[in-house]
Amino acid sequence: MLEKQPEDRPSPQSIIDAINHCSMGGFLDLAELIKRAKITDQHDEIIEAWKRRAQFFNEPDRGVIESILAQK
């Protein structure tokens, strides 16, 4: 199996796009993915997108915001 190269990581904008277009099931999956991802920039933009989508689904943030803030 090939090792994943740093440039293969999802870009912050692709994370934001995924958040903005996910279903409820996708939201739950994204929570786990984002908490494990290394976020390199656009922290505030990702947090804002996450807050909006959590509110849309009437869901808690599931630790995503804390995880992103720890990487700032």
Biotite code that builds the C-alpha atoms (Angstrom):
import biotite.structure as struc

atoms = struc.array([
    struc.Atom([0.000, 0.000, 0.000], chain_id="A", res_id=1, res_name="MET", atom_name="CA", element="C"),
    struc.Atom([1.260, 3.483, -0.805], chain_id="A", res_id=2, res_name="LEU", atom_name="CA", element="C"),
    struc.Atom([1.877, 5.884, 2.022], chain_id="A", res_id=3, res_name="GLU", atom_name="CA", element="C"),
    struc.Atom([-0.236, 8.990, 2.006], chain_id="A", res_id=4, res_name="LYS", atom_name="CA", element="C"),
    struc.Atom([1.872, 12.015, 1.123], chain_id="A", res_id=5, res_name="GLN", atom_name="CA", element="C"),
    struc.Atom([1.311, 15.381, 2.861], chain_id="A", res_id=6, res_name="PRO", atom_name="CA", element="C"),
    struc.Atom([-0.021, 16.903, -0.358], chain_id="A", res_id=7, res_name="GLU", atom_name="CA", element="C"),
    struc.Atom([-2.716, 14.196, -0.415], chain_id="A", res_id=8, res_name="ASP", atom_name="CA", element="C"),
    struc.Atom([-4.282, 15.539, 2.748], chain_id="A", res_id=9, res_name="ARG", atom_name="CA", element="C"),
    struc.Atom([-7.595, 17.321, 2.361], chain_id="A", res_id=10, res_name="PRO", atom_name="CA", element="C"),
    struc.Atom([-7.163, 21.056, 1.975], chain_id="A", res_id=11, res_name="SER", atom_name="CA", element="C"),
    struc.Atom([-8.908, 23.294, 4.495], chain_id="A", res_id=12, res_name="PRO", atom_name="CA", element="C"),
    struc.Atom([-11.230, 24.506, 1.721], chain_id="A", res_id=13, res_name="GLN", atom_name="CA", element="C"),
    struc.Atom([-12.218, 20.945, 0.851], chain_id="A", res_id=14, res_name="SER", atom_name="CA", element="C"),
    struc.Atom([-13.051, 20.371, 4.537], chain_id="A", res_id=15, res_name="ILE", atom_name="CA", element="C"),
    struc.Atom([-15.238, 23.494, 4.529], chain_id="A", res_id=16, res_name="ILE", atom_name="CA", element="C"),
    struc.Atom([-16.970, 22.348, 1.328], chain_id="A", res_id=17, res_name="ASP", atom_name="CA", element="C"),
    struc.Atom([-17.599, 18.894, 2.810], chain_id="A", res_id=18, res_name="ALA", atom_name="CA", element="C"),
    struc.Atom([-19.092, 20.450, 5.951], chain_id="A", res_id=19, res_name="ILE", atom_name="CA", element="C"),
    struc.Atom([-21.347, 22.754, 3.935], chain_id="A", res_id=20, res_name="ASN", atom_name="CA", element="C"),
    struc.Atom([-22.728, 19.940, 1.775], chain_id="A", res_id=21, res_name="HIS", atom_name="CA", element="C"),
    struc.Atom([-22.874, 16.951, 4.114], chain_id="A", res_id=22, res_name="CYS", atom_name="CA", element="C"),
    struc.Atom([-25.941, 14.993, 5.145], chain_id="A", res_id=23, res_name="SER", atom_name="CA", element="C"),
    struc.Atom([-26.677, 14.234, 8.789], chain_id="A", res_id=24, res_name="MET", atom_name="CA", element="C"),
    struc.Atom([-24.811, 10.926, 8.522], chain_id="A", res_id=25, res_name="GLY", atom_name="CA", element="C"),
    struc.Atom([-21.946, 12.680, 6.793], chain_id="A", res_id=26, res_name="GLY", atom_name="CA", element="C"),
    struc.Atom([-21.857, 15.248, 9.582], chain_id="A", res_id=27, res_name="PHE", atom_name="CA", element="C"),
    struc.Atom([-21.270, 12.536, 12.160], chain_id="A", res_id=28, res_name="LEU", atom_name="CA", element="C"),
    struc.Atom([-18.550, 10.948, 10.020], chain_id="A", res_id=29, res_name="ASP", atom_name="CA", element="C"),
    struc.Atom([-16.902, 14.318, 9.368], chain_id="A", res_id=30, res_name="LEU", atom_name="CA", element="C"),
    struc.Atom([-16.755, 14.993, 13.107], chain_id="A", res_id=31, res_name="ALA", atom_name="CA", element="C"),
    struc.Atom([-14.505, 11.975, 13.568], chain_id="A", res_id=32, res_name="GLU", atom_name="CA", element="C"),
    struc.Atom([-12.437, 12.734, 10.475], chain_id="A", res_id=33, res_name="LEU", atom_name="CA", element="C"),
    struc.Atom([-11.845, 16.374, 11.416], chain_id="A", res_id=34, res_name="ILE", atom_name="CA", element="C"),
    struc.Atom([-10.834, 15.459, 14.966], chain_id="A", res_id=35, res_name="LYS", atom_name="CA", element="C"),
    struc.Atom([-8.154, 13.152, 13.519], chain_id="A", res_id=36, res_name="ARG", atom_name="CA", element="C"),
    struc.Atom([-7.001, 15.514, 10.750], chain_id="A", res_id=37, res_name="ALA", atom_name="CA", element="C"),
    struc.Atom([-4.081, 17.880, 10.919], chain_id="A", res_id=38, res_name="LYS", atom_name="CA", element="C"),
    struc.Atom([-5.596, 21.276, 10.146], chain_id="A", res_id=39, res_name="ILE", atom_name="CA", element="C"),
    struc.Atom([-2.888, 23.588, 8.822], chain_id="A", res_id=40, res_name="THR", atom_name="CA", element="C"),
    struc.Atom([-4.802, 26.812, 8.229], chain_id="A", res_id=41, res_name="ASP", atom_name="CA", element="C"),
    struc.Atom([-8.249, 28.384, 7.869], chain_id="A", res_id=42, res_name="GLN", atom_name="CA", element="C"),
    struc.Atom([-9.068, 27.281, 11.415], chain_id="A", res_id=43, res_name="HIS", atom_name="CA", element="C"),
    struc.Atom([-11.599, 30.066, 12.004], chain_id="A", res_id=44, res_name="ASP", atom_name="CA", element="C"),
    struc.Atom([-13.363, 29.429, 8.688], chain_id="A", res_id=45, res_name="GLU", atom_name="CA", element="C"),
    struc.Atom([-13.659, 25.706, 9.415], chain_id="A", res_id=46, res_name="ILE", atom_name="CA", element="C"),
    struc.Atom([-15.002, 26.427, 12.907], chain_id="A", res_id=47, res_name="ILE", atom_name="CA", element="C"),
    struc.Atom([-17.621, 28.831, 11.546], chain_id="A", res_id=48, res_name="GLU", atom_name="CA", element="C"),
    struc.Atom([-18.738, 26.329, 8.896], chain_id="A", res_id=49, res_name="ALA", atom_name="CA", element="C"),
    struc.Atom([-18.919, 23.608, 11.564], chain_id="A", res_id=50, res_name="TRP", atom_name="CA", element="C"),
    struc.Atom([-20.968, 25.789, 13.924], chain_id="A", res_id=51, res_name="LYS", atom_name="CA", element="C"),
    struc.Atom([-23.453, 26.633, 11.143], chain_id="A", res_id=52, res_name="ARG", atom_name="CA", element="C"),
    struc.Atom([-23.878, 22.985, 10.119], chain_id="A", res_id=53, res_name="ARG", atom_name="CA", element="C"),
    struc.Atom([-24.201, 21.810, 13.739], chain_id="A", res_id=54, res_name="ALA", atom_name="CA", element="C"),
    struc.Atom([-26.923, 24.404, 14.259], chain_id="A", res_id=55, res_name="GLN", atom_name="CA", element="C"),
    struc.Atom([-28.627, 23.337, 11.008], chain_id="A", res_id=56, res_name="PHE", atom_name="CA", element="C"),
    struc.Atom([-28.784, 19.730, 12.248], chain_id="A", res_id=57, res_name="PHE", atom_name="CA", element="C"),
    struc.Atom([-29.480, 20.830, 15.852], chain_id="A", res_id=58, res_name="ASN", atom_name="CA", element="C"),
    struc.Atom([-26.432, 18.833, 16.942], chain_id="A", res_id=59, res_name="GLU", atom_name="CA", element="C"),
    struc.Atom([-23.651, 19.496, 19.474], chain_id="A", res_id=60, res_name="PRO", atom_name="CA", element="C"),
    struc.Atom([-20.208, 20.233, 18.046], chain_id="A", res_id=61, res_name="ASP", atom_name="CA", element="C"),
    struc.Atom([-18.972, 16.757, 19.117], chain_id="A", res_id=62, res_name="ARG", atom_name="CA", element="C"),
    struc.Atom([-15.541, 18.055, 20.177], chain_id="A", res_id=63, res_name="GLY", atom_name="CA", element="C"),
    struc.Atom([-14.622, 19.326, 16.719], chain_id="A", res_id=64, res_name="VAL", atom_name="CA", element="C"),
    struc.Atom([-14.187, 22.962, 17.722], chain_id="A", res_id=65, res_name="ILE", atom_name="CA", element="C"),
    struc.Atom([-11.940, 22.098, 20.660], chain_id="A", res_id=66, res_name="GLU", atom_name="CA", element="C"),
    struc.Atom([-9.862, 19.859, 18.403], chain_id="A", res_id=67, res_name="SER", atom_name="CA", element="C"),
    struc.Atom([-9.388, 22.596, 15.799], chain_id="A", res_id=68, res_name="ILE", atom_name="CA", element="C"),
    struc.Atom([-8.588, 25.270, 18.392], chain_id="A", res_id=69, res_name="LEU", atom_name="CA", element="C"),
    struc.Atom([-5.867, 23.018, 19.831], chain_id="A", res_id=70, res_name="ALA", atom_name="CA", element="C"),
    struc.Atom([-4.143, 23.131, 16.434], chain_id="A", res_id=71, res_name="GLN", atom_name="CA", element="C"),
    struc.Atom([-4.121, 26.910, 16.028], chain_id="A", res_id=72, res_name="LYS", atom_name="CA", element="C"),
])
